[in-house]
């Protein structure tokens, strides 16, 4: 016997959004952009952490010249790809952040 699945319509989403306008920002037309914003924010956080770690390793002398070159090239390519993806989804640098409530912003 097939069990019916849960079906959420655009009308349902709009009703939820309208009932909680200050807490829930759901826009069925911009789901793709919202998901891209979340994913790119996480990637940007990881990129910044990698960059800081690379700087520490360079300053600590634990990387060879070849490794420094590879890390630098990799970080530059990642930054270029991030720029390209932000343009595709119409996002700016300041859009890539998450509000963590009482903890403040992620970045």
Biopython code that builds the backbone (N, CA, C, O; Angstrom):
import numpy as np
from Bio.PDB.StructureBuilder import StructureBuilder

atoms = [
    (1, "UNK", "N", (0.835, -1.170, 0.000)),
    (1, "UNK", "CA", (0.000, 0.000, 0.000)),
    (1, "UNK", "C", (0.888, 1.245, 0.000)),
    (1, "UNK", "O", (1.796, 1.368, 0.823)),
    (2, "UNK", "N", (0.622, 2.156, -0.920)),
    (2, "UNK", "CA", (1.392, 3.397, -0.964)),
    (2, "UNK", "C", (0.916, 4.348, 0.114)),
    (2, "UNK", "O", (-0.283, 4.532, 0.327)),
    (3, "UNK", "N", (1.893, 4.951, 0.794)),
    (3, "UNK", "CA", (1.559, 5.972, 1.791)),
    (3, "UNK", "C", (1.704, 7.329, 1.135)),
    (3, "UNK", "O", (2.688, 7.589, 0.442)),
    (4, "UNK", "N", (0.735, 8.189, 1.351)),
    (4, "UNK", "CA", (0.849, 9.522, 0.741)),
    (4, "UNK", "C", (1.999, 10.305, 1.379)),
    (4, "UNK", "O", (2.200, 10.258, 2.593)),
    (5, "UNK", "N", (2.748, 11.022, 0.543)),
    (5, "UNK", "CA", (3.829, 11.857, 1.036)),
    (5, "UNK", "C", (3.306, 13.215, 1.451)),
    (5, "UNK", "O", (2.153, 13.562, 1.196)),
    (6, "UNK", "N", (4.155, 13.963, 2.080)),
    (6, "UNK", "CA", (3.795, 15.323, 2.478)),
    (6, "UNK", "C", (3.997, 16.223, 1.272)),
    (6, "UNK", "O", (5.067, 16.229, 0.664)),
    (7, "UNK", "N", (2.988, 16.966, 0.936)),
    (7, "UNK", "CA", (3.059, 17.886, -0.191)),
    (7, "UNK", "C", (2.929, 19.303, 0.355)),
    (7, "UNK", "O", (1.935, 19.652, 0.993)),
    (8, "UNK", "N", (3.950, 20.108, 0.090)),
    (8, "UNK", "CA", (3.936, 21.511, 0.518)),
    (8, "UNK", "C", (3.817, 22.358, -0.728)),
    (8, "UNK", "O", (4.624, 22.247, -1.652)),
    (9, "UNK", "N", (2.820, 23.190, -0.745)),
    (9, "UNK", "CA", (2.587, 24.047, -1.901)),
    (9, "UNK", "C", (3.176, 25.433, -1.662)),
    (9, "UNK", "O", (3.546, 25.781, -0.540)),
    (10, "UNK", "N", (3.255, 26.208, -2.719)),
    (10, "UNK", "CA", (3.716, 27.597, -2.613)),
    (10, "UNK", "C", (2.792, 28.354, -1.665)),
    (10, "UNK", "O", (3.251, 29.183, -0.879)),
    (11, "UNK", "N", (1.497, 28.073, -1.738)),
    (11, "UNK", "CA", (0.528, 28.731, -0.856)),
    (11, "UNK", "C", (0.846, 28.429, 0.616)),
    (11, "UNK", "O", (0.760, 29.311, 1.471)),
    (12, "UNK", "N", (1.215, 27.173, 0.900)),
    (12, "UNK", "CA", (1.580, 26.800, 2.276)),
    (12, "UNK", "C", (2.790, 27.609, 2.752)),
    (12, "UNK", "O", (2.807, 28.116, 3.874)),
    (13, "UNK", "N", (3.776, 27.718, 1.904)),
    (13, "UNK", "CA", (4.995, 28.462, 2.253)),
    (13, "UNK", "C", (4.672, 29.929, 2.499)),
    (13, "UNK", "O", (5.163, 30.530, 3.454)),
    (14, "UNK", "N", (3.848, 30.497, 1.635)),
    (14, "UNK", "CA", (3.477, 31.903, 1.803)),
    (14, "UNK", "C", (2.698, 32.120, 3.093)),
    (14, "UNK", "O", (2.887, 33.137, 3.761)),
    (15, "UNK", "N", (1.828, 31.185, 3.454)),
    (15, "UNK", "CA", (1.068, 31.304, 4.706)),
    (15, "UNK", "C", (2.001, 31.237, 5.920)),
    (15, "UNK", "O", (1.826, 31.983, 6.883)),
    (16, "UNK", "N", (2.971, 30.356, 5.870)),
    (16, "UNK", "CA", (3.942, 30.250, 6.969)),
    (16, "UNK", "C", (4.749, 31.535, 7.068)),
    (16, "UNK", "O", (4.956, 32.068, 8.159)),
    (17, "UNK", "N", (5.202, 32.028, 5.921)),
    (17, "UNK", "CA", (5.990, 33.262, 5.898)),
    (17, "UNK", "C", (5.178, 34.430, 6.439)),
    (17, "UNK", "O", (5.686, 35.226, 7.229)),
    (18, "UNK", "N", (3.922, 34.537, 6.021)),
    (18, "UNK", "CA", (3.078, 35.647, 6.454)),
    (18, "UNK", "C", (2.744, 35.568, 7.941)),
    (18, "UNK", "O", (2.547, 36.598, 8.586)),
    (19, "UNK", "N", (2.680, 34.363, 8.487)),
    (19, "UNK", "CA", (2.366, 34.191, 9.905)),
    (19, "UNK", "C", (3.545, 34.569, 10.796)),
    (19, "UNK", "O", (3.354, 34.945, 11.952)),
    (20, "UNK", "N", (4.763, 34.472, 10.263)),
    (20, "UNK", "CA", (5.981, 34.754, 11.031)),
    (20, "UNK", "C", (6.924, 35.640, 10.219)),
    (20, "UNK", "O", (8.039, 35.216, 9.916)),
    (21, "UNK", "N", (6.516, 36.842, 9.863)),
    (21, "UNK", "CA", (7.323, 37.652, 8.948)),
    (21, "UNK", "C", (8.698, 38.042, 9.486)),
    (21, "UNK", "O", (9.627, 38.236, 8.702)),
    (22, "UNK", "N", (8.848, 38.160, 10.801)),
    (22, "UNK", "CA", (10.138, 38.571, 11.356)),
    (22, "UNK", "C", (11.103, 37.410, 11.528)),
    (22, "UNK", "O", (12.305, 37.635, 11.669)),
    (23, "UNK", "N", (10.626, 36.206, 11.520)),
    (23, "UNK", "CA", (11.481, 35.067, 11.809)),
    (23, "UNK", "C", (11.795, 34.209, 10.592)),
    (23, "UNK", "O", (12.887, 33.649, 10.492)),
    (24, "UNK", "N", (10.858, 34.103, 9.676)),
    (24, "UNK", "CA", (11.029, 33.207, 8.543)),
    (24, "UNK", "C", (11.019, 34.019, 7.255)),
    (24, "UNK", "O", (10.065, 34.741, 6.966)),
    (25, "UNK", "N", (12.087, 33.889, 6.491)),
    (25, "UNK", "CA", (12.196, 34.599, 5.225)),
    (25, "UNK", "C", (12.220, 33.561, 4.106)),
    (25, "UNK", "O", (13.277, 33.241, 3.561)),
    (26, "UNK", "N", (11.049, 33.045, 3.775)),
    (26, "UNK", "CA", (10.928, 32.022, 2.749)),
    (26, "UNK", "C", (10.326, 32.658, 1.514)),
    (26, "UNK", "O", (9.250, 33.253, 1.567)),
    (27, "UNK", "N", (11.020, 32.528, 0.416)),
    (27, "UNK", "CA", (10.516, 33.034, -0.845)),
    (27, "UNK", "C", (10.637, 31.910, -1.865)),
    (27, "UNK", "O", (11.744, 31.591, -2.301)),
    (28, "UNK", "N", (9.530, 31.311, -2.247)),
    (28, "UNK", "CA", (9.593, 30.173, -3.154)),
    (28, "UNK", "C", (10.254, 30.502, -4.495)),
    (28, "UNK", "O", (10.752, 29.605, -5.176)),
    (29, "UNK", "N", (10.262, 31.754, -4.870)),
    (29, "UNK", "CA", (10.864, 32.155, -6.137)),
    (29, "UNK", "C", (12.398, 32.228, -6.050)),
    (29, "UNK", "O", (13.074, 32.181, -7.078)),
    (30, "UNK", "N", (12.946, 32.341, -4.842)),
    (30, "UNK", "CA", (14.391, 32.522, -4.693)),
    (30, "UNK", "C", (15.067, 31.391, -3.927)),
    (30, "UNK", "O", (16.095, 31.604, -3.283)),
    (31, "UNK", "N", (14.506, 30.208, -3.991)),
    (31, "UNK", "CA", (15.082, 29.077, -3.272)),
    (31, "UNK", "C", (16.502, 28.796, -3.754)),
    (31, "UNK", "O", (17.399, 28.548, -2.948)),
    (32, "UNK", "N", (16.703, 28.836, -5.064)),
    (32, "UNK", "CA", (18.022, 28.560, -5.635)),
    (32, "UNK", "C", (19.066, 29.553, -5.128)),
    (32, "UNK", "O", (20.170, 29.161, -4.752)),
    (33, "UNK", "N", (18.716, 30.832, -5.118)),
    (33, "UNK", "CA", (19.651, 31.856, -4.653)),
    (33, "UNK", "C", (19.944, 31.675, -3.160)),
    (33, "UNK", "O", (21.084, 31.842, -2.727)),
    (34, "UNK", "N", (18.922, 31.337, -2.381)),
    (34, "UNK", "CA", (19.120, 31.122, -0.951)),
    (34, "UNK", "C", (20.042, 29.950, -0.678)),
    (34, "UNK", "O", (20.910, 30.020, 0.191)),
    (35, "UNK", "N", (19.848, 28.868, -1.429)),
    (35, "UNK", "CA", (20.716, 27.705, -1.258)),
    (35, "UNK", "C", (22.141, 28.036, -1.680)),
    (35, "UNK", "O", (23.096, 27.644, -1.011)),
    (36, "UNK", "N", (22.287, 28.761, -2.795)),
    (36, "UNK", "CA", (23.622, 29.171, -3.254)),
    (36, "UNK", "C", (24.295, 30.043, -2.205)),
    (36, "UNK", "O", (25.491, 29.905, -1.952)),
    (37, "UNK", "N", (23.532, 30.936, -1.598)),
    (37, "UNK", "CA", (24.084, 31.820, -0.559)),
    (37, "UNK", "C", (24.611, 31.000, 0.619)),
    (37, "UNK", "O", (25.703, 31.268, 1.120)),
    (38, "UNK", "N", (23.850, 30.015, 1.058)),
    (38, "UNK", "CA", (24.275, 29.171, 2.171)),
    (38, "UNK", "C", (25.532, 28.384, 1.824)),
    (38, "UNK", "O", (26.490, 28.365, 2.597)),
    (39, "UNK", "N", (25.531, 27.738, 0.664)),
    (39, "UNK", "CA", (26.681, 26.931, 0.253)),
    (39, "UNK", "C", (27.918, 27.798, 0.073)),
    (39, "UNK", "O", (29.002, 27.438, 0.534)),
    (40, "UNK", "N", (27.766, 28.935, -0.595)),
    (40, "UNK", "CA", (28.919, 29.812, -0.817)),
    (40, "UNK", "C", (29.428, 30.417, 0.491)),
    (40, "UNK", "O", (30.626, 30.667, 0.624)),
    (41, "UNK", "N", (28.549, 30.653, 1.449)),
    (41, "UNK", "CA", (28.980, 31.153, 2.756)),
    (41, "UNK", "C", (29.859, 30.117, 3.453)),
    (41, "UNK", "O", (30.892, 30.457, 4.030)),
    (42, "UNK", "N", (29.448, 28.867, 3.397)),
    (42, "UNK", "CA", (30.237, 27.801, 4.021)),
    (42, "UNK", "C", (31.576, 27.635, 3.312)),
    (42, "UNK", "O", (32.608, 27.464, 3.960)),
    (43, "UNK", "N", (31.559, 27.687, 1.989)),
    (43, "UNK", "CA", (32.814, 27.581, 1.240)),
    (43, "UNK", "C", (33.730, 28.753, 1.559)),
    (43, "UNK", "O", (34.939, 28.573, 1.708)),
    (44, "UNK", "N", (33.167, 29.951, 1.665)),
    (44, "UNK", "CA", (33.976, 31.136, 1.991)),
    (44, "UNK", "C", (34.596, 31.009, 3.379)),
    (44, "UNK", "O", (35.750, 31.386, 3.581)),
    (45, "UNK", "N", (33.847, 30.489, 4.322)),
    (45, "UNK", "CA", (34.388, 30.267, 5.673)),
    (45, "UNK", "C", (35.558, 29.293, 5.617)),
    (45, "UNK", "O", (36.601, 29.543, 6.221)),
    (46, "UNK", "N", (35.396, 28.200, 4.907)),
    (46, "UNK", "CA", (36.472, 27.211, 4.787)),
    (46, "UNK", "C", (37.674, 27.810, 4.073)),
    (46, "UNK", "O", (38.815, 27.555, 4.458)),
    (47, "UNK", "N", (37.427, 28.610, 3.027)),
    (47, "UNK", "CA", (38.520, 29.256, 2.290)),
    (47, "UNK", "C", (39.333, 30.173, 3.203)),
    (47, "UNK", "O", (40.563, 30.176, 3.164)),
    (48, "UNK", "N", (38.622, 30.952, 4.025)),
    (48, "UNK", "CA", (39.314, 31.855, 4.950)),
    (48, "UNK", "C", (40.124, 31.074, 5.985)),
    (48, "UNK", "O", (41.242, 31.462, 6.325)),
    (49, "UNK", "N", (39.565, 29.985, 6.480)),
    (49, "UNK", "CA", (40.295, 29.161, 7.440)),
    (49, "UNK", "C", (41.533, 28.541, 6.806)),
    (49, "UNK", "O", (42.595, 28.495, 7.427)),
    (50, "UNK", "N", (41.400, 28.064, 5.566)),
    (50, "UNK", "CA", (42.550, 27.492, 4.850)),
    (50, "UNK", "C", (43.628, 28.545, 4.630)),
    (50, "UNK", "O", (44.818, 28.267, 4.775)),
    (51, "UNK", "N", (43.206, 29.743, 4.282)),
    (51, "UNK", "CA", (44.156, 30.828, 4.044)),
    (51, "UNK", "C", (44.926, 31.173, 5.318)),
    (51, "UNK", "O", (46.143, 31.359, 5.284)),
    (52, "UNK", "N", (44.214, 31.256, 6.438)),
    (52, "UNK", "CA", (44.880, 31.549, 7.713)),
    (52, "UNK", "C", (45.865, 30.441, 8.089)),
    (52, "UNK", "O", (46.970, 30.712, 8.561)),
    (53, "UNK", "N", (45.451, 29.197, 7.873)),
    (53, "UNK", "CA", (46.336, 28.067, 8.176)),
    (53, "UNK", "C", (47.570, 28.098, 7.284)),
    (53, "UNK", "O", (48.680, 27.837, 7.748)),
    (54, "UNK", "N", (47.380, 28.414, 6.012)),
    (54, "UNK", "CA", (48.505, 28.486, 5.081)),
    (54, "UNK", "C", (49.483, 29.580, 5.503)),
    (54, "UNK", "O", (50.697, 29.380, 5.460)),
    (55, "UNK", "N", (48.961, 30.726, 5.907)),
    (55, "UNK", "CA", (49.830, 31.825, 6.358)),
    (55, "UNK", "C", (50.636, 31.400, 7.579)),
    (55, "UNK", "O", (51.833, 31.675, 7.663)),
    (56, "UNK", "N", (49.985, 30.736, 8.519)),
    (56, "UNK", "CA", (50.703, 30.251, 9.714)),
    (56, "UNK", "C", (51.813, 29.281, 9.334)),
    (56, "UNK", "O", (52.914, 29.337, 9.882)),
    (57, "UNK", "N", (51.513, 28.389, 8.388)),
    (57, "UNK", "CA", (52.529, 27.407, 7.973)),
    (57, "UNK", "C", (53.675, 28.069, 7.225)),
    (57, "UNK", "O", (54.830, 27.677, 7.391)),
    (58, "UNK", "N", (53.370, 29.074, 6.399)),
    (58, "UNK", "CA", (54.422, 29.799, 5.681)),
    (58, "UNK", "C", (55.303, 30.533, 6.680)),
    (58, "UNK", "O", (56.529, 30.458, 6.610)),
    (59, "UNK", "N", (54.668, 31.250, 7.621)),
    (59, "UNK", "CA", (55.431, 31.987, 8.628)),
    (59, "UNK", "C", (56.213, 31.063, 9.539)),
    (59, "UNK", "O", (57.279, 31.432, 10.031)),
    (60, "UNK", "N", (55.697, 29.867, 9.769)),
    (60, "UNK", "CA", (56.385, 28.891, 10.613)),
    (60, "UNK", "C", (57.474, 28.134, 9.876)),
    (60, "UNK", "O", (58.234, 27.386, 10.493)),
    (61, "UNK", "N", (57.562, 28.318, 8.566)),
    (61, "UNK", "CA", (58.615, 27.683, 7.781)),
    (61, "UNK", "C", (58.403, 26.199, 7.533)),
    (61, "UNK", "O", (59.358, 25.479, 7.242)),
    (62, "UNK", "N", (57.167, 25.731, 7.644)),
    (62, "UNK", "CA", (56.925, 24.299, 7.465)),
    (62, "UNK", "C", (56.542, 23.911, 6.034)),
    (62, "UNK", "O", (56.230, 22.749, 5.771)),
    (63, "UNK", "N", (56.562, 24.873, 5.114)),
    (63, "UNK", "CA", (56.242, 24.584, 3.713)),
    (63, "UNK", "C", (57.443, 24.873, 2.828)),
    (63, "UNK", "O", (58.174, 25.841, 3.040)),
    (64, "UNK", "N", (57.630, 24.021, 1.840)),
    (64, "UNK", "CA", (58.704, 24.266, 0.861)),
    (64, "UNK", "C", (58.242, 25.356, -0.101)),
    (64, "UNK", "O", (57.064, 25.714, -0.125)),
    (65, "UNK", "N", (59.165, 25.876, -0.886)),
    (65, "UNK", "CA", (58.811, 26.901, -1.865)),
    (65, "UNK", "C", (57.766, 26.375, -2.847)),
    (65, "UNK", "O", (56.848, 27.101, -3.230)),
    (66, "UNK", "N", (57.905, 25.124, -3.248)),
    (66, "UNK", "CA", (56.944, 24.519, -4.181)),
    (66, "UNK", "C", (55.562, 24.408, -3.537)),
    (66, "UNK", "O", (54.557, 24.672, -4.196)),
    (67, "UNK", "N", (55.496, 24.027, -2.284)),
    (67, "UNK", "CA", (54.221, 23.925, -1.575)),
    (67, "UNK", "C", (53.570, 25.301, -1.412)),
    (67, "UNK", "O", (52.355, 25.442, -1.549)),
    (68, "UNK", "N", (54.381, 26.302, -1.122)),
    (68, "UNK", "CA", (53.866, 27.667, -0.988)),
    (68, "UNK", "C", (53.250, 28.108, -2.311)),
    (68, "UNK", "O", (52.172, 28.702, -2.334)),
    (69, "UNK", "N", (53.935, 27.818, -3.399)),
    (69, "UNK", "CA", (53.436, 28.177, -4.730)),
    (69, "UNK", "C", (52.108, 27.473, -5.016)),
    (69, "UNK", "O", (51.169, 28.101, -5.503)),
    (70, "UNK", "N", (52.025, 26.183, -4.720)),
    (70, "UNK", "CA", (50.795, 25.413, -4.972)),
    (70, "UNK", "C", (49.627, 25.929, -4.132)),
    (70, "UNK", "O", (48.512, 26.075, -4.632)),
    (71, "UNK", "N", (49.892, 26.203, -2.854)),
    (71, "UNK", "CA", (48.834, 26.707, -1.966)),
    (71, "UNK", "C", (48.347, 28.061, -2.458)),
    (71, "UNK", "O", (47.143, 28.312, -2.516)),
    (72, "UNK", "N", (49.279, 28.924, -2.810)),
    (72, "UNK", "CA", (48.903, 30.252, -3.314)),
    (72, "UNK", "C", (48.073, 30.163, -4.578)),
    (72, "UNK", "O", (47.067, 30.859, -4.713)),
    (73, "UNK", "N", (48.485, 29.315, -5.500)),
    (73, "UNK", "CA", (47.748, 29.143, -6.750)),
    (73, "UNK", "C", (46.353, 28.561, -6.490)),
    (73, "UNK", "O", (45.373, 28.997, -7.095)),
    (74, "UNK", "N", (46.269, 27.600, -5.607)),
    (74, "UNK", "CA", (44.980, 26.987, -5.269)),
    (74, "UNK", "C", (44.029, 28.007, -4.652)),
    (74, "UNK", "O", (42.859, 28.073, -5.027)),
    (75, "UNK", "N", (44.524, 28.794, -3.714)),
    (75, "UNK", "CA", (43.679, 29.807, -3.072)),
    (75, "UNK", "C", (43.236, 30.882, -4.062)),
    (75, "UNK", "O", (42.113, 31.378, -3.976)),
    (76, "UNK", "N", (44.110, 31.244, -5.000)),
    (76, "UNK", "CA", (43.738, 32.223, -6.015)),
    (76, "UNK", "C", (42.652, 31.671, -6.933)),
    (76, "UNK", "O", (41.711, 32.387, -7.276)),
    (77, "UNK", "N", (42.773, 30.408, -7.334)),
    (77, "UNK", "CA", (41.769, 29.792, -8.198)),
    (77, "UNK", "C", (40.429, 29.694, -7.477)),
    (77, "UNK", "O", (39.381, 29.944, -8.072)),
    (78, "UNK", "N", (40.462, 29.332, -6.204)),
    (78, "UNK", "CA", (39.231, 29.237, -5.425)),
    (78, "UNK", "C", (38.571, 30.607, -5.299)),
    (78, "UNK", "O", (37.349, 30.722, -5.402)),
    (79, "UNK", "N", (39.368, 31.636, -5.078)),
    (79, "UNK", "CA", (38.824, 32.986, -4.980)),
    (79, "UNK", "C", (38.185, 33.417, -6.300)),
    (79, "UNK", "O", (37.128, 34.048, -6.299)),
    (80, "UNK", "N", (38.814, 33.085, -7.415)),
    (80, "UNK", "CA", (38.255, 33.421, -8.729)),
    (80, "UNK", "C", (36.934, 32.680, -8.970)),
    (80, "UNK", "O", (35.980, 33.263, -9.484)),
    (81, "UNK", "N", (36.880, 31.407, -8.601)),
    (81, "UNK", "CA", (35.653, 30.628, -8.775)),
    (81, "UNK", "C", (34.538, 31.180, -7.892)),
    (81, "UNK", "O", (33.382, 31.237, -8.310)),
    (82, "UNK", "N", (34.883, 31.585, -6.680)),
    (82, "UNK", "CA", (33.888, 32.177, -5.785)),
    (82, "UNK", "C", (33.341, 33.465, -6.395)),
    (82, "UNK", "O", (32.137, 33.715, -6.340)),
    (83, "UNK", "N", (34.209, 34.272, -6.967)),
    (83, "UNK", "CA", (33.784, 35.522, -7.609)),
    (83, "UNK", "C", (32.811, 35.218, -8.751)),
    (83, "UNK", "O", (31.781, 35.878, -8.893)),
    (84, "UNK", "N", (33.142, 34.226, -9.548)),
    (84, "UNK", "CA", (32.301, 33.823, -10.675)),
    (84, "UNK", "C", (30.925, 33.346, -10.185)),
    (84, "UNK", "O", (29.901, 33.733, -10.749)),
    (85, "UNK", "N", (30.898, 32.520, -9.153)),
    (85, "UNK", "CA", (29.636, 31.994, -8.627)),
    (85, "UNK", "C", (28.785, 33.093, -7.991)),
    (85, "UNK", "O", (27.561, 33.087, -8.117)),
    (86, "UNK", "N", (29.438, 34.035, -7.308)),
    (86, "UNK", "CA", (28.685, 35.156, -6.734)),
    (86, "UNK", "C", (28.017, 35.970, -7.838)),
    (86, "UNK", "O", (26.880, 36.416, -7.678)),
    (87, "UNK", "N", (28.708, 36.164, -8.945)),
    (87, "UNK", "CA", (28.118, 36.895, -10.071)),
    (87, "UNK", "C", (26.935, 36.133, -10.653)),
    (87, "UNK", "O", (25.903, 36.730, -10.958)),
    (88, "UNK", "N", (27.074, 34.830, -10.806)),
    (88, "UNK", "CA", (25.995, 34.010, -11.375)),
    (88, "UNK", "C", (24.729, 34.120, -10.531)),
    (88, "UNK", "O", (23.628, 34.221, -11.072)),
    (89, "UNK", "N", (24.881, 34.099, -9.204)),
    (89, "UNK", "CA", (23.726, 34.108, -8.314)),
    (89, "UNK", "C", (23.368, 35.503, -7.804)),
    (89, "UNK", "O", (22.467, 35.648, -6.978)),
    (90, "UNK", "N", (24.062, 36.516, -8.285)),
    (90, "UNK", "CA", (23.744, 37.889, -7.902)),
    (90, "UNK", "C", (24.036, 38.178, -6.439)),
    (90, "UNK", "O", (23.278, 38.892, -5.783)),
    (91, "UNK", "N", (25.123, 37.632, -5.928)),
    (91, "UNK", "CA", (25.493, 37.816, -4.527)),
    (91, "UNK", "C", (26.713, 38.719, -4.408)),
    (91, "UNK", "O", (27.541, 38.785, -5.317)),
    (92, "UNK", "N", (26.814, 39.412, -3.284)),
    (92, "UNK", "CA", (27.967, 40.257, -2.978)),
    (92, "UNK", "C", (28.696, 39.658, -1.785)),
    (92, "UNK", "O", (28.167, 38.780, -1.103)),
    (93, "UNK", "N", (29.907, 40.132, -1.536)),
    (93, "UNK", "CA", (30.686, 39.628, -0.402)),
    (93, "UNK", "C", (29.910, 39.736, 0.907)),
    (93, "UNK", "O", (29.930, 38.819, 1.728)),
    (94, "UNK", "N", (29.225, 40.867, 1.096)),
    (94, "UNK", "CA", (28.506, 41.075, 2.358)),
    (94, "UNK", "C", (27.293, 40.153, 2.505)),
    (94, "UNK", "O", (26.761, 40.002, 3.604)),
    (95, "UNK", "N", (26.853, 39.535, 1.401)),
    (95, "UNK", "CA", (25.741, 38.584, 1.474)),
    (95, "UNK", "C", (26.174, 37.243, 2.067)),
    (95, "UNK", "O", (25.350, 36.483, 2.576)),
    (96, "UNK", "N", (27.473, 36.963, 1.995)),
    (96, "UNK", "CA", (27.970, 35.661, 2.442)),
    (96, "UNK", "C", (28.280, 35.702, 3.928)),
    (96, "UNK", "O", (29.425, 35.892, 4.338)),
    (97, "UNK", "N", (27.257, 35.525, 4.710)),
    (97, "UNK", "CA", (27.393, 35.526, 6.162)),
    (97, "UNK", "C", (26.165, 34.843, 6.736)),
    (97, "UNK", "O", (25.128, 34.759, 6.077)),
    (98, "UNK", "N", (26.278, 34.368, 7.932)),
    (98, "UNK", "CA", (25.140, 33.772, 8.631)),
    (98, "UNK", "C", (24.995, 34.447, 9.982)),
    (98, "UNK", "O", (25.976, 34.626, 10.704)),
    (99, "UNK", "N", (23.790, 34.815, 10.315)),
    (99, "UNK", "CA", (23.531, 35.378, 11.637)),
    (99, "UNK", "C", (23.307, 34.217, 12.596)),
    (99, "UNK", "O", (22.394, 33.416, 12.402)),
    (100, "UNK", "N", (24.133, 34.126, 13.622)),
    (100, "UNK", "CA", (24.064, 33.042, 14.585)),
    (100, "UNK", "C", (23.318, 33.445, 15.847)),
    (100, "UNK", "O", (23.578, 32.916, 16.928)),
    (101, "UNK", "N", (22.396, 34.376, 15.705)),
    (101, "UNK", "CA", (21.596, 34.812, 16.845)),
    (101, "UNK", "C", (22.434, 35.525, 17.875)),
    (101, "UNK", "O", (23.132, 36.484, 17.546)),
    (102, "UNK", "N", (22.381, 35.069, 19.144)),
    (102, "UNK", "CA", (23.116, 35.754, 20.207)),
    (102, "UNK", "C", (24.639, 35.704, 20.049)),
    (102, "UNK", "O", (25.358, 36.478, 20.682)),
    (103, "UNK", "N", (25.124, 34.798, 19.208)),
    (103, "UNK", "CA", (26.569, 34.720, 18.980)),
    (103, "UNK", "C", (27.055, 35.747, 17.966)),
    (103, "UNK", "O", (28.256, 35.982, 17.839)),
    (104, "UNK", "N", (26.127, 36.352, 17.250)),
    (104, "UNK", "CA", (26.488, 37.342, 16.239)),
    (104, "UNK", "C", (26.648, 36.699, 14.870)),
    (104, "UNK", "O", (26.160, 35.595, 14.630)),
    (105, "UNK", "N", (27.326, 37.389, 13.989)),
    (105, "UNK", "CA", (27.520, 36.886, 12.621)),
    (105, "UNK", "C", (28.659, 35.886, 12.574)),
    (105, "UNK", "O", (29.592, 35.939, 13.377)),
    (106, "UNK", "N", (28.564, 34.969, 11.614)),
    (106, "UNK", "CA", (29.584, 33.936, 11.441)),
    (106, "UNK", "C", (30.930, 34.553, 11.044)),
    (106, "UNK", "O", (31.977, 34.183, 11.576)),
    (107, "UNK", "N", (30.881, 35.503, 10.095)),
    (107, "UNK", "CA", (32.136, 36.108, 9.622)),
    (107, "UNK", "C", (32.066, 37.612, 9.737)),
    (107, "UNK", "O", (33.024, 38.303, 9.390)),
]
sb = StructureBuilder()
sb.init_structure("model")
sb.init_model(0)
sb.init_chain("A")
sb.init_seg("    ")
for serial, (resi, resn, name, xyz) in enumerate(atoms, 1):
    if name == "N":
        sb.init_residue(resn, " ", resi, " ")
    sb.init_atom(name, np.array(xyz, "f"), 0.0, 1.0, " ", f" {name:<3s}", serial, name[0])
structure = sb.get_structure()
